[in-house]
Amino acid sequence: QVDLVESGGGSVQAGGSLRLSCAASEYIFKNCGLRWYRQAPEKARELVAMLNDSPYSNTYAGSVQDRFFISEDREKRTLYLQMNDLKTEDTAVYFCAADCGTVKDDYGTNVADFRWGQGIQVTVFA
């Protein structure tokens, strides 16, 4: 079962916009915290945006503040990332992610239940 499926990536000129979508399972939308991450070539994966209870309390990386906006459509079970005023340094593979708390492994130990989408390429050219 695939829990998270991203779409909407592609190539865009600097200054342009893209909107990423992430279709999620019903379980994830009901039980997990939703986020967007990205990973640029030869760099560590970084948190881009986190969906919180109120749009006013959503969390963003400083580098995307006031340019990127995370939102959800619960009826469609879809998470979005609206990316405006894109810069070449925004080029990366973007991942939808879900923090579903913890689950017990085969030994009864609590382990993190963190799920990832397959990732989608966003390329911003000058």
C-alpha positions as CSV (number, residue, x, y, z in Angstrom):
1,Q,0.0,0.0,0.0
2,V,1.3,3.4,-1.0
3,D,0.5,6.0,1.7
4,L,1.8,9.2,0.1
5,V,2.0,10.1,-3.6
6,E,3.4,13.4,-4.7
7,S,2.7,15.2,-8.0
8,G,3.1,18.6,-9.6
9,G,6.9,18.9,-9.8
10,G,8.8,20.0,-12.9
11,S,11.0,22.8,-14.2
12,V,10.3,26.5,-13.8
13,Q,12.2,29.7,-14.4
14,A,13.3,31.6,-11.3
15,G,10.6,33.9,-10.0
16,G,7.9,31.4,-11.1
17,S,5.5,29.3,-9.1
18,L,4.6,25.6,-8.7
19,R,2.2,23.7,-6.6
20,L,3.0,20.3,-5.3
21,S,0.3,17.9,-4.3
22,C,0.5,14.8,-2.1
23,A,-2.4,12.3,-2.0
24,A,-2.5,10.5,1.3
25,S,-4.4,7.6,2.7
26,E,-7.4,8.1,5.0
27,Y,-5.4,6.7,7.9
28,I,-2.6,9.2,7.5
29,F,-5.0,12.2,7.2
30,K,-6.7,11.1,10.4
31,N,-3.8,10.2,12.5
32,C,-0.5,11.8,11.3
33,G,1.2,15.1,11.2
34,L,1.9,16.2,7.6
35,R,5.1,17.8,6.3
36,W,7.1,18.6,3.3
37,Y,10.8,18.0,3.1
38,R,13.4,18.5,0.4
39,Q,16.8,17.3,-0.5
40,A,19.2,19.1,-2.8
41,P,22.1,17.3,-4.5
42,E,24.8,16.5,-2.0
43,K,22.9,18.1,0.9
44,A,21.0,16.7,3.8
45,R,17.2,16.4,3.7
46,E,15.6,19.4,5.3
47,L,12.2,20.2,6.7
48,V,10.5,22.8,4.4
49,A,7.0,23.1,5.9
50,M,4.9,21.6,8.6
51,L,1.1,21.6,8.8
52,N,-0.3,22.6,12.2
53,D,-3.8,23.0,13.5
54,S,-4.1,26.5,12.3
55,P,-2.8,28.0,9.0
56,Y,-1.5,30.8,11.2
57,S,0.7,28.4,13.1
58,N,2.1,26.4,10.2
59,T,5.9,26.1,10.4
60,Y,8.3,27.0,7.6
61,A,12.1,26.8,7.0
62,G,13.5,30.3,7.1
63,S,14.7,30.1,3.5
64,V,11.1,29.6,2.2
65,Q,9.2,31.8,4.7
66,D,6.6,34.0,3.0
67,R,7.2,32.3,-0.4
68,F,6.0,28.7,0.3
69,F,2.6,27.8,1.8
70,I,1.4,24.5,3.1
71,S,-2.3,23.6,3.1
72,E,-4.6,20.6,3.0
73,D,-7.9,19.6,1.5
74,R,-9.4,17.0,3.9
75,E,-12.2,16.0,1.5
76,K,-9.7,15.2,-1.2
77,R,-7.1,13.9,1.4
78,T,-4.5,15.9,-0.3
79,L,-1.6,18.0,1.1
80,Y,-0.3,20.9,-0.9
81,L,2.8,23.0,-1.1
82,Q,2.3,26.3,-3.0
83,M,5.8,27.6,-4.0
84,N,6.1,31.2,-5.2
85,D,9.0,33.3,-6.2
86,L,11.1,30.2,-6.8
87,K,14.8,30.5,-6.6
88,T,17.5,28.4,-8.2
89,E,18.5,27.2,-4.7
90,D,15.0,25.7,-4.3
91,T,16.0,23.0,-6.8
92,A,15.7,19.7,-5.0
93,V,13.7,16.5,-4.7
94,Y,10.6,17.3,-2.6
95,F,9.1,14.7,-0.3
96,C,5.7,14.5,1.4
97,A,6.0,13.0,4.9
98,A,3.8,11.9,7.7
99,D,4.7,11.6,11.4
100,C,2.4,8.9,12.7
101,G,3.8,8.7,16.2
102,T,5.1,5.4,17.3
103,V,4.4,1.7,16.8
104,K,5.7,-1.4,18.6
105,D,8.3,-3.5,16.7
106,D,8.5,-7.3,17.0
107,Y,10.3,-6.9,20.4
108,G,7.6,-4.6,21.9
109,T,9.8,-1.6,21.6
110,N,8.3,1.7,20.5
111,V,9.8,2.9,17.2
112,A,9.0,5.9,15.2
113,D,6.3,5.5,12.5
114,F,7.4,8.1,10.0
115,R,6.4,7.6,6.4
116,W,7.7,9.1,3.1
117,G,6.4,9.7,-0.3
118,Q,8.6,8.7,-3.3
119,G,9.8,12.2,-3.9
120,I,9.3,14.5,-6.8
121,Q,11.9,16.7,-8.7
122,V,11.6,20.5,-8.7
123,T,14.1,22.3,-10.9
124,V,14.4,26.1,-10.9
125,F,16.6,27.5,-13.7
126,A,17.9,31.1,-14.0
